[in-house]
Amino acid sequence: MSAAQPLLALQKLTKYFPAGGLRLPWTQPDWVKAVDDVSVSIPAGQTLGLVGESGCGKTTITRLILRLVQPTAGEILFEGRDVFELRGKDLLHYRQAVQAVFQDPFSSLSPRMRVGDIIAEPFTVHTNASHQTTIDRVAEALELVGLSPAHAKRFPHEFSGGQRQRIAIARAIATSARLIVLDEPVSALDVSIRAQIMTLLEHLQRQLGVSYLFIGHDLATVTHISQRIAVMYLGKIVEEAGADELTAAPLHPYTRALFAAALPADPDDQHEDLVVSGSVPSALNPPSGCYFHPRCPFAMPRCSADRPLLKAVSATRQVACHLY
Amino acid sequence: MVRAVDGASFSIKRGECLGLVGESGSGKTTACLSILGLLPRSACIEGGSILFDGQELRGIAADKMNAVRGRRIAMILQDPMASLNPLLTIFDQVAEPAFYHRNSRGRTLKDHVLWLLNNVRIPSPERRMSEFPHQMSGGMRQRVVGAIALSAGPQLIIADEPTTNLDVTIQAQYLSLLKELQRRTGVALLFVTHNLGIVAKMCDRVAVMYAGRIVEHGPVRELFKCPRHPYTQALLGAIPRLGSKEPLYAIPGQPPDLSDMPAGCAFHPRCPHAMERCCREAPPETSLGADHQARCWLLEPR
């Protein structure tokens, strides 16, 4: 693999879902544009943060990457190969290399399996390892996430939320995953436990060189762990930049509103007080022009007619806004 | 027997906003429910008192409590879908407290409801009044809950994590609305949350709760700039800050199980400064200057 080639690249990825309700053969379905023309890439050993409010298409992207749904258009390249073309052994290899950790550790672990079996399952599916190797691997994974090998004999209900999230991470790294998709992995956890899991994730990345796609709605958390950040609004990427430059100066009005809404724990902090009005419009019937214009404090006449395209404002930064 | 709240003392002045911070299971909600006498039957208040405007609320007769609850003290709950009745229109639900507590009827009642909905910034309130909760978005529903809380003109609103279920931009809208309503009506606010960012923005004073006890209590600025209790310090070190890549301080272990509490100070198994004394005796409250108290042996003058 060349240095320039990213581990995973989404290219013009698009996914439309037909809207619910009774669909008769002669009616045209309405389409929900869950993910619309999204292109981002994740370099090996790095973290891409994906930020947006509920309903912006973050989770659809994870489902596409995990190959749980087929895209309407566009492709996902893993080490240069289109993921949706993979068959047989190659597909198995892809599934081994890409693992996921979900938001709610109470529903993502089977209550009827022992922790050791939960962690071993993806590993045994993907390798022909002997029983002893599997046990060793499970013990190793448990130790990597800060649990004890003795925990393998227990059931998930015996663990707290933070420990369960550690088990879910152990399951992901047991297969020697190259990319872990983290879908709001700390949103359901308490503040003190959240810091433990964040620290663990950063430690594992340094130790194992694994890449992350970190999805979240809390900007402070996402900017802390990510090298690059993509901000999504209604299925589209509105801004993509390095975490540091994004924090220093968010450009897109929506990013600025998100930063204004991320309340810092400092009573003296004088950050921009940009409260946007209204709520996220329905993806079924998005506004004309720029999707953000009805809520945007800087909207111009042009914004309601003309949809801004994502364009580079510097070598490392893209924004979809007529202001730039 | 589980001690959900254990010797917690805090006070709220008129027109003030007190933040009650703590992790899940620390007893925040139990403390709020006991103020309003809404604890489940299996629970009892073992000791202490709840004074509201000089009146003892603990153990008062049901009809006396009814004159306080909803009228002088109102509550906003976390999940607006669960706290609104799906079978009643918005008008019915906002009008109810005013009907019973202010004896509003007819035209006055309708005007009052319109005024309230305008106050919580619900667009076209005339039309919205006859709609049902399911026709509104999460942020709008939480505004309706706010209008219900204000309906009888209370002196104190208890808001129990009112924005936890809202998206961040909607949360920002709701918080600035609450702040504005508080300025305008002079109502005092007890804001329960686990989000220290919200406390920094909204509150005048803050009480930090851990395992049923208030471990530190003081003015917001002082507590954030110079936290004295190790738990408060750890909590502030555990939250990521924008623009900082400094490693987070991960508090080891997890909050104690309330049915199996550690002896002495409840925080000692996780505390980096724990001493031998901490495992034996619970620390008393130490005063750290005007209006700032903490419970820790480190702060106790020898």
Interface residues (C-beta under 8 A of the other chain):
Chain A: E53 S54 S160 G162 Q163 D190 V191 S192 I193 R194 A195 Q196 M198 T199 E202 H217 D218 L219 A220 T221 T223 H224 D244 T247 A248 A257 L258 F259 A260 A261 A262 L263 P264 A265 D266 P267 D268 D269 V275 V276 S277 S279 V280 R295
Chain B: E23 S24 S137 G139 M140 D167 V168 T169 I170 Q171 A172 Q173 S176 H194 N195 L196 G197 I198 V199 A200 K201 V220 R221 F224 K225 A234 L235 L236 G237 A238 I239 P240 R241 L242 G243 S244 K245 P247 L248 Y249 A250 I251 P252 Q254 P255
